[in-house]
Amino acid sequence: MEKQELLYEGKAKKVYTTPDPELLIVSYKDDATAFNGLKKGTIQGKGAINNQMSNLLMAALEKRGMPTHLVRELNPRETLVKRVAIVPLEVIVRNLAAGSFSKRYGVEEGTPFDEPVLEFSYKNDELGDPLLNDDHAAALKLATREELAVIREYAFQINRLLRELWTDRGIILVDFKVEFGRLPDGTVVLADEISPDTCRLWDAQTREKLDKDRFRRDLGGVEEAYRQVMERLTSGLR
């Protein structure tokens, strides 16, 4: 499958049309951004790792009944996906307090929750991706009530499956962000990516950060952290 027109370029990926109007090619970049694009940089090899890791995780979720946009990996940096209309919601599931949650509510980072916490934010850089609830999302016509119920169910299901997978590899899934899209028939599927760019991953023994927080917080060792996560993932993906 060949790339045609550049349809969209975001912070971390380029999306191209293909001869099939229902399929797109996603190309992952090494570019890194944080704080809504205020901080920019490069993480060497990130694009290939995020592409391959996301595909492995989505394939594992597919096997467990989660519908996704994945079709097949084309090469280390590019993947063929189903064309979807992205639901403009960032769907965040938190198992421990960290990042913006800790800052917003004054909760010590690493504090575990009795049960996972789900947040929606409006996917809009100009507005700073503000938090919203189901009523806001419905009022803004970002998603229907029925779609929101499906997205909630899927998000918690993804969390259960990913926590199990990462626990088996000595990693704590602190939180993650996913996005969903609509197929032409209206079916809601998991889209975008699952990677150290979109997940907080800590070593279970040392609590060392193994994700993009190393870039956000100038901790160093970013490339090594991404490689380590990939190595642990591929050591025994079921």
CORRA-V155728 format. One record per backbone hydrogen bond with DSSP energy under -0.5 kcal/mol. NH is the residue of the N-H (numbers start at 1). CO is the residue of the C=O. Records with the same first field share a line. If there is no record, write none. Layout:
NH = CO / CO
This chain:
4 = 17
7 = 5 / 15
8 = 15
10 = 13
14 = 27
15 = 8
16 = 25
17 = 5
18 = 23
21 = 19
23 = 20
24 = 81
25 = 16
26 = 79
27 = 14 / 25
28 = 26 / 77
29 = 12
32 = 41
34 = 39
38 = 34 / 35
39 = 34
41 = 32
43 = 30
44 = 42
46 = 43
49 = 45
50 = 46
51 = 47
52 = 48
53 = 49
54 = 50
55 = 51
56 = 52
57 = 53
58 = 54
59 = 55
60 = 56
61 = 57
62 = 58
63 = 59
64 = 60 / 61
65 = 62
66 = 61
67 = 65
69 = 190
71 = 80
72 = 80
74 = 78
75 = 78
78 = 75
79 = 26
80 = 72
81 = 24
82 = 69
83 = 22
85 = 182
86 = 84
87 = 180
88 = 86
89 = 87
90 = 121
91 = 89 / 178
92 = 90 / 119
93 = 176
94 = 117
95 = 174
96 = 174
97 = 111
101 = 98
102 = 98
103 = 99
104 = 100
105 = 101
106 = 102
107 = 102
110 = 97
111 = 108
113 = 95
117 = 94
119 = 92
120 = 132
121 = 90
122 = 130
123 = 88 / 121
124 = 122
127 = 124
128 = 124 / 125
129 = 124
132 = 120
137 = 133
138 = 134
139 = 135
140 = 136
141 = 138
142 = 137
143 = 137
148 = 144
149 = 145
150 = 146
151 = 147
152 = 148
153 = 149
154 = 150
155 = 151
156 = 152
157 = 153
158 = 154
159 = 155
160 = 156
161 = 157
162 = 158
163 = 159
164 = 160
165 = 161
166 = 162
167 = 163
168 = 164
169 = 166
170 = 167
171 = 166
172 = 202
173 = 171
174 = 172 / 200
175 = 200
176 = 93
177 = 198
178 = 91
179 = 191
181 = 189
182 = 85
183 = 187
186 = 183
189 = 181
190 = 67
191 = 179
198 = 195
199 = 195
200 = 175
201 = 199
202 = 172
203 = 208
204 = 170
207 = 203
210 = 201
212 = 196
214 = 211
215 = 212
216 = 212
217 = 213
218 = 215
219 = 214
220 = 214
225 = 221
226 = 222
227 = 223
228 = 224
229 = 225
230 = 226
231 = 227
232 = 228
233 = 229
234 = 230
235 = 231
236 = 233
